[in-house]
Amino acid sequence: VKNKIVFTSDFFKEDIVGGAEINDGTVVEHFKKEGFLFKKVHSHDLTPAFILENLDKHYFISNFVNLPTVSKALLYDKCSYVLYEHDYKFLKCRNPIYFPDFKAPKYQLTNMNFYKGARKVICLSEMHMDIFSLNTGLENLTNTHCSMFSDELLDYLVSLSDTPKTKPFAVIKSNNPTKRMDYALKFCEQNNLPYELISSDDNREFL
């Protein structure tokens, strides 16, 4: 697959600071280093015209909320692709925590043909894959058992691990509804937990 992989996602680490984007960045750099990467493309730019010009490529697809429906259909019909999952986009709400035992009602299911057409759907943990399996019955699931981070970032995390903690609780400031910031704040306030709302556009400062 030398020079054959198109990596696509809604956002990359140059766009926003997020765990999925940092994770994806590590995978992109690995593909570059090994000579596998053809191009990195935002999902909204993965047009039918681009796909038809690159039917011989392998598509490595991360977050795909902004991927046009017609492009998903074309990938399903004509292309080899892998889905690299960071959450639960088989659900309309993208979060199984709303449902007892993480089992969602059938009306919540979405993108099922797109998942079924993938060569592999890559999950990041045993629990992640179990929830996928419980709700979808997909037979093309696999599990990395981890997120991907660079050696440099892992070394930095190790260097922080012995830092004395000065405050007991933190809540991540985020407008992303799947992060459930409002629930975390409500929980802290109802239980009289002293917390700090934390955020930073710089990942190392945030850590």
N, C-alpha and C positions, 0 to 999 in steps of 0.2 A: 504493500500500500504506500510505497514511497511517493510523496508529493500528491497524495490522493484524498486526504481527509479535509472535508469542509466542516469547521467547527462553528456551530451557530447557537446563539442565545439571545434573549431579550436585551440583556445588558452585559457589559464586560467590566473588569475592574477599573478601567479608565473612565467609565461612566459613573459608577456609584461604588461606595464602599459597602460590601456585603459579604457574608460568609460564602454564599454560592459563587459569587464573582471571583473571590480570592481562590477558592477551590478550583474553579474553571481555569483561572489564570495559570495555575500550576500544571494542569493537564495540557493546556495550550503550549506552554514552554517545553514540556516533555515531547510533545508531537514535533515541535520545531527542531529540538535537539536531535531527535531520531530521524529527521528528514521526512516525516509523514505528512506534515501540514501543507495543504494546498492554499487555503485561505480561511481567514476568520471573518464571519459575516453576521451582522445583526439579523435577528429573525425577521424583522419587518422588511429587510432588504433581500430576503431569500425569495425572490420572485419566481413565477413560473418560467420566465425567460431565462433567468440564471440557471434554474434546475435543468431545463431542456438543453442548455449549452454544456451542462456538466453531468450528464447521465452516467458517465463512467466513474464518478467520484463516490466516495463513501461519506455519508453525512453523520456527524457526531453531534447530537442535538441535546442541549441543556434546556434551560427554561424557554418555553415556546408559546407563551400567552400571546405575544404579538405576531406570531407566524400566521400569515393569511390562510384561511381555510382552503382555498384553491391550491396553495402550495403544499399543505398537508396531504391533500388528496393525490397530488402528483407524486409526492415522495412515496406514499403508500403504494401507488400503482406501478411506479417505474424505477424506484431507487433502493439501494442498500443503505439502511440507516440504523443507528443505535440511539436509544434515549437514555440520557444520563440524568437521573431524577434527583432533585433536591427536596421535593415535598410530595404532594399528592394531586397532580393535575388530572387524575381520573375522576376527581370530585369537582363539582361546580363551585363548592365553597373552599376547596383546596386544603381543608383541615378536618381530619376524622375525629378530632377530640370532641366535636359536638354530638357524637352518636355513642350510645351504650356499647361498650366493648369494641369501639372503633368500627362497628359494622354500619355502613351507611345504607339508607333505602335506595332502591334501584333508580328512582327518579333523579338521584344526585349524580349518577354516573355520566361521564362525558369522555370524549376522545378515545373511546374504546377501540375502534378500528385502527386508529393511529398507533395505539399501543400494541395491538395484535400483529400489525405489520412490521414491527421492529425486529431486527435480528436478535437484539437483546434489550431488555429494560434493566438498567443498572441501578440497584438500590444501594444505600450507604450503611445499612445496619440490618441485623436480624429482625428487629422489630419493624423497621421500615418495610422490609420485604414481606414479613408476615401480614402486615396490614394490606399491602398490595394484593397478596394472594387471597386473603379472606374476602376481599371485595370484588376482585376481578376474575379470579380463577386463571390468570395468565400463566402460560407454561414457558414463557421466554424470559423469566425473571432470573437475575443473578445478583450477587451481593459482594461488594468490595470490603465490607466490614469496617469502613473508615471513610473519612473525607481525605482529600489530597492537599497537602501543604508543602511548601518548599523546605529544604533543610535549614535555610536561613531563618524562616519564620518559626520553625520548631525549636531551633536553638534559642531564639528570642523568648519564646514561651517558657522554656526551661529556665532561662535567666530570671524570669519574673516569678517563678514558682515559689521562691523563698522570700518574696517581698512581704514584710509584715502588713497585715490587713488592719486598717484604721477605722473602717466603717462596716457595720454588720450586713447591710443589704444594699443591692443596686437594682434598678429597673432600667432597661434599655429604652431610650427615647426613640420611638419609631412611629411613622405614619402608616406603616404596613399593617393592615388589619390582622394578618395571620400571626403577627408577633404578640397580639393581645395585650398591649401596654395598658389599656384601660382596666383590664381585669387584674393585672399585677398591681396597679396602683390601688384599686379598690380592696384587694386582699391585704396589702400592707396597712392601709388605713383602718380596715375593720379589725385587724389583729394588733394594732398599735405597734407596728414594726417600723423602726426608724430606717428610712431609705434615702438614697440619692439617685436622682434621675441622671443618667449618664449618656453622653453621645460625643462623637468626634468624627470629622470627615477624614481624619488620618488614622488608619487602622492601628498603628503601633501606639499612638497616643491613647486610643480607645482601650487597647489591651492594658 
